[in-house]
Amino acid sequence: MNVPKLQKIAVAALEDIKAQDIQVINTTKLTSMFDRIIVASADSTRQVKALAHHVYDKVKEAGGEIIGMEGEDSGEWVLVDLGSIVVHVMQPAVRRHYNLEELWQARPKKSKAEHGATATAED
């Protein structure tokens, strides 16, 4: 299954069960391990698990390959490995702590101190 179709299925599955703050990060220029990371938040361990299982089920129904799923025991952070896409469903506190969006961004943001006094709104 191609990446755009797989991404569409995964994001739709997250939206079905009201995942919050869904972010898709293109990692093709950063790693050869996968093409996308999808990060989403859920309010409870129950919702985290439900979202991860829903992604798993929808991708499988569409004929996509599931490499594995980890983190179901705690329910604070569940990872669904779809091969070319890795889906992370996290509780908000865990998401803030690990900050995957910043970790996987293509161009690290520089602090104002690194830019000097002429930092712009783009930074």
C-alpha atoms as a printed R data frame, in Angstrom:
    type eleno elety resid chain resno       x      y      z
1   ATOM     1    CA   MET     A     1   0.000  0.000  0.000
2   ATOM     2    CA   ASN     A     2   1.384  3.412 -0.902
3   ATOM     3    CA   VAL     A     3   2.236  5.935  1.803
4   ATOM     4    CA   PRO     A     4  -0.445  8.577  1.015
5   ATOM     5    CA   LYS     A     5  -3.217  5.958  1.103
6   ATOM     6    CA   LEU     A     6  -1.881  4.423  4.321
7   ATOM     7    CA   GLN     A     7  -1.580  7.888  5.882
8   ATOM     8    CA   LYS     A     8  -5.174  8.720  4.918
9   ATOM     9    CA   ILE     A     9  -6.475  5.496  6.498
10  ATOM    10    CA   ALA     A    10  -4.496  6.014  9.717
11  ATOM    11    CA   VAL     A    11  -5.526  9.665 10.132
12  ATOM    12    CA   ALA     A    12  -9.187  8.835  9.388
13  ATOM    13    CA   ALA     A    13  -9.095  6.060 11.996
14  ATOM    14    CA   LEU     A    14  -7.715  8.511 14.575
15  ATOM    15    CA   GLU     A    15 -10.373 11.078 13.683
16  ATOM    16    CA   ASP     A    16 -13.114  8.422 14.023
17  ATOM    17    CA   ILE     A    17 -12.464  8.128 17.759
18  ATOM    18    CA   LYS     A    18 -11.779 11.818 18.351
19  ATOM    19    CA   ALA     A    19  -7.997 11.830 18.648
20  ATOM    20    CA   GLN     A    20  -6.677 15.275 19.496
21  ATOM    21    CA   ASP     A    21  -3.930 17.331 17.865
22  ATOM    22    CA   ILE     A    22  -3.099 14.883 15.071
23  ATOM    23    CA   GLN     A    23   0.269 15.747 13.513
24  ATOM    24    CA   VAL     A    24   1.785 14.093 10.443
25  ATOM    25    CA   ILE     A    25   5.547 14.472 10.072
26  ATOM    26    CA   ASN     A    26   7.293 13.653  6.800
27  ATOM    27    CA   THR     A    27  10.555 11.913  7.706
28  ATOM    28    CA   THR     A    28  11.725 10.879  4.234
29  ATOM    29    CA   LYS     A    29  14.692 13.273  4.359
30  ATOM    30    CA   LEU     A    30  15.570 12.372  7.955
31  ATOM    31    CA   THR     A    31  15.642  8.569  7.999
32  ATOM    32    CA   SER     A    32  15.279  5.587  5.704
33  ATOM    33    CA   MET     A    33  13.472  3.588  8.406
34  ATOM    34    CA   PHE     A    34  10.006  5.031  7.676
35  ATOM    35    CA   ASP     A    35   8.389  7.808  5.641
36  ATOM    36    CA   ARG     A    36   5.952  9.339  8.127
37  ATOM    37    CA   ILE     A    37   5.292  9.678 11.824
38  ATOM    38    CA   ILE     A    38   1.773 10.366 12.982
39  ATOM    39    CA   VAL     A    39   1.379 11.667 16.538
40  ATOM    40    CA   ALA     A    40  -1.986 12.016 18.272
41  ATOM    41    CA   SER     A    41  -3.217 12.626 21.806
42  ATOM    42    CA   ALA     A    42  -5.957 10.958 23.832
43  ATOM    43    CA   ASP     A    43  -7.415 11.893 27.204
44  ATOM    44    CA   SER     A    44  -7.247  8.506 28.929
45  ATOM    45    CA   THR     A    45  -5.485  5.153 28.797
46  ATOM    46    CA   ARG     A    46  -8.739  3.669 27.535
47  ATOM    47    CA   GLN     A    47  -8.891  6.114 24.614
48  ATOM    48    CA   VAL     A    48  -5.182  5.658 23.811
49  ATOM    49    CA   LYS     A    49  -5.709  1.897 23.524
50  ATOM    50    CA   ALA     A    50  -8.963  2.302 21.558
51  ATOM    51    CA   LEU     A    51  -7.323  4.661 19.059
52  ATOM    52    CA   ALA     A    52  -4.339  2.374 18.518
53  ATOM    53    CA   HIS     A    53  -6.564 -0.673 18.022
54  ATOM    54    CA   HIS     A    54  -8.810  1.266 15.640
55  ATOM    55    CA   VAL     A    55  -5.828  2.274 13.495
56  ATOM    56    CA   TYR     A    56  -4.646 -1.352 13.564
57  ATOM    57    CA   ASP     A    57  -8.082 -2.654 12.544
58  ATOM    58    CA   LYS     A    58  -8.702 -0.107  9.773
59  ATOM    59    CA   VAL     A    59  -5.282 -0.616  8.181
60  ATOM    60    CA   LYS     A    60  -5.701 -4.384  8.331
61  ATOM    61    CA   GLU     A    61  -9.212 -4.143  6.797
62  ATOM    62    CA   ALA     A    62  -7.761 -2.100  3.921
63  ATOM    63    CA   GLY     A    63  -5.121 -4.762  3.261
64  ATOM    64    CA   GLY     A    64  -2.224 -2.882  4.817
65  ATOM    65    CA   GLU     A    65   0.597 -4.560  6.670
66  ATOM    66    CA   ILE     A    66   0.928 -4.229 10.445
67  ATOM    67    CA   ILE     A    67   4.475 -4.762 11.697
68  ATOM    68    CA   GLY     A    68   3.536 -4.562 15.364
69  ATOM    69    CA   MET     A    69   2.022 -2.658 18.258
70  ATOM    70    CA   GLU     A    70   3.750 -1.754 21.526
71  ATOM    71    CA   GLY     A    71   2.780 -0.076 24.783
72  ATOM    72    CA   GLU     A    72  -0.692 -1.500 25.237
73  ATOM    73    CA   ASP     A    73  -0.005 -2.581 28.810
74  ATOM    74    CA   SER     A    74   0.422  0.911 30.241
75  ATOM    75    CA   GLY     A    75  -1.810  2.748 27.785
76  ATOM    76    CA   GLU     A    76   0.090  6.008 28.195
77  ATOM    77    CA   TRP     A    77   1.846  5.697 24.820
78  ATOM    78    CA   VAL     A    78   0.955  3.108 22.207
79  ATOM    79    CA   LEU     A    79   2.997  2.792 19.029
80  ATOM    80    CA   VAL     A    80   1.509  1.175 15.914
81  ATOM    81    CA   ASP     A    81   4.182  0.227 13.366
82  ATOM    82    CA   LEU     A    82   2.753  0.188  9.845
83  ATOM    83    CA   GLY     A    83   6.148 -0.150  8.158
84  ATOM    84    CA   SER     A    84   6.395  3.084  6.203
85  ATOM    85    CA   ILE     A    85   4.366  4.931  8.858
86  ATOM    86    CA   VAL     A    86   4.710  4.812 12.637
87  ATOM    87    CA   VAL     A    87   1.677  5.990 14.612
88  ATOM    88    CA   HIS     A    88   2.179  7.262 18.180
89  ATOM    89    CA   VAL     A    89  -0.938  7.656 20.341
90  ATOM    90    CA   MET     A    90  -0.075  9.353 23.630
91  ATOM    91    CA   GLN     A    91  -1.595 10.940 26.673
92  ATOM    92    CA   PRO     A    92  -0.915 14.707 26.675
93  ATOM    93    CA   ALA     A    93   1.610 14.676 29.558
94  ATOM    94    CA   VAL     A    94   3.641 11.928 27.892
95  ATOM    95    CA   ARG     A    95   3.478 13.727 24.564
96  ATOM    96    CA   ARG     A    96   4.744 16.978 26.090
97  ATOM    97    CA   HIS     A    97   7.558 15.143 27.865
98  ATOM    98    CA   TYR     A    98   8.913 13.317 24.795
99  ATOM    99    CA   ASN     A    99   8.053 16.090 22.299
100 ATOM   100    CA   LEU     A   100   8.387 13.903 19.207
101 ATOM   101    CA   GLU     A   101   7.353 16.739 16.905
102 ATOM   102    CA   GLU     A   102  10.433 18.762 17.823
103 ATOM   103    CA   LEU     A   103  12.671 15.709 17.786
104 ATOM   104    CA   TRP     A   104  11.673 14.785 14.215
105 ATOM   105    CA   GLN     A   105  11.403 18.207 12.627
106 ATOM   106    CA   ALA     A   106  13.577 18.653  9.554
107 ATOM   107    CA   ARG     A   107  15.229 21.887 10.672
108 ATOM   108    CA   PRO     A   108  15.830 22.430 14.380
109 ATOM   109    CA   LYS     A   109  14.543 25.725 15.699
110 ATOM   110    CA   LYS     A   110  17.243 28.032 16.970
111 ATOM   111    CA   SER     A   111  16.843 29.948 20.166
112 ATOM   112    CA   LYS     A   112  16.756 33.740 20.094
113 ATOM   113    CA   ALA     A   113  20.173 33.782 21.768
114 ATOM   114    CA   GLU     A   114  21.648 31.914 18.777
115 ATOM   115    CA   HIS     A   115  20.141 34.465 16.387
116 ATOM   116    CA   GLY     A   116  21.155 37.519 18.348
117 ATOM   117    CA   ALA     A   117  18.814 40.441 18.946
118 ATOM   118    CA   THR     A   118  17.384 40.337 15.413
119 ATOM   119    CA   ALA     A   119  15.287 37.167 15.760
120 ATOM   120    CA   THR     A   120  12.228 37.155 13.515
121 ATOM   121    CA   ALA     A   121   8.744 35.679 13.839
122 ATOM   122    CA   GLU     A   122   9.826 32.863 11.499
123 ATOM   123    CA   ASP     A   123  12.078 31.440 14.218
